[in-house]
Amino acid sequence: MREATPNVREARRMLGKGIVIAGVGETEQGKLEGRGSFQLLAEATKITLDDAGVTLDEVDGLITAFSFVESTLMHSTTLADYLGMEPGYFASVAVGGATAPLMAVQAAMAIDAGLAEVVLCVRGDNTRSGISSSGMIAMAREMSHGAFEAPYGLTTIGGYGLLAQRYMHEHDVPQEALAAVVATQSEHAALKWNAMLRDVVSVEDVLADRWIATPFHAMDCSLVSDGAAAFLVTTADRAKSMRPKPVYITGIGEGYSHQYISEAESVDSVRQGLGRAGRRAMEVAGITPADLDVAEIYDSFSFTPLIALEGFGICGPGEAGDWVLAGNAKLGGKLPMNTHGGLLRQAHLGAMHHIVEAALQLRGEADDSERGGGNHQVPGAKLAITNGSGGILAATSALVLSSEPPSAA
């Protein structure tokens, strides 16, 4: 094994102290009329604190994301005011879909620096009911270059489509591979109590769906939803007095290759850039892809998990489509993926739900049978990887979570 770099050694030092997720929570998802952004954030906060068995007075750190609806530049302190708390540490993170794992990293760094001991990470919005269709279209252009892309009509889905088409061309990936991601996650979402779409669809159903932007049908695209989710980060020692079994953060990593899709050098440069986050997180954790029990991988479009699986080294270049078509990503498969349905079937809140689901899997609590869902628990799950990507796969962050404390690797 090659010697760890200083960055990896420092990450291991920080996480080796025992940084854990000690509580998780998520609200209903869908179109929740009459429930504003901050109300949803407050609901997710209460659910998470109840899960951890602590009160708001015991929380001394607050990290939020951003809102597409509320116009505030000081999001974390605005929420603190709304909740009636006075955190000693507060921050807002805004890196698109990469935000949620970076919230966990920032919480870990704040705890390591002695700035806080119990940090609430929460994100939520009423994006579905609070923004018009034209507003959503306008937002879809925010990730396009103002001079070289947006004037020509390139939207977020168009940029993803261009990249996906090139990827499929280079590796001879069939349309069925994208549809298999949707079909697989529909089976998982059918078991998740708060999934927006709980109907099970087949590969053929996806292929027969209406086109949005080649190669994406409507079902290949992530949802627009109202809702919120949160997780509580603290030390292993502090978590001993909390209710649930702690989930250890044992690996962290980031990756970047471009800002605008017109600046991406190649499909492989994008694969390597986003893959760097997962590979670094596994290096910090001292594990390999073969050690993983579950993968909660960002799925802004059905193509996104395929290139991430390859970038992380779970599959070789161009092999992820066949891997999913073979059933490896299903519950009971080689590496169950997006066991909550993901952004495609549960809801869209960046990677917040991916982290919540990973924590529940490692706690052995991913059975929603008593809440009107079903059992989507991966038996004996001990190690999970989860990630988020901002922009058009421009910036990626990843976490390795474990049911056991980190080793001295």
Buried (B, 14 or more C-beta within 10 A) or exposed (E): EEEBEEEBEEBBEBBBBBBBBBBBBBBBBBBBEEBBBBBBBBBBBBBBBEBBEBEBEBBBBBBBBBBBBBEBEEBBBBBBEBBEBEBEBBBBBEBBBBBBBBBBBBBBBBBBEEBBBBBBBBBBBBBBBBBEEEEEEEBBBEBBBEEEBBEEEBBBBBBBBBBBBBBBEEBEBEBBBBBBBBBBBBBBBBBBBBBBBBEBBBBEBBBEBEEBBEBBBEBBBBBBBBBBBBBBBBBBEBBEEBEBBBBBBBBBBBBBBBBBBBEBEEBBEBBBBBBBBBBBBBBBBBBEBEBBBBBBBBBBBBBBBBBBBBBBBBBEBBBBBBBBBEEBBBBEBBBBBBBBBBBBBBBBBBBBBBBBBBBBBBBBBBBBEEEEBBEBBBEEBBBBBBBBBBBBBBBBBBBBBBBEBBEEB
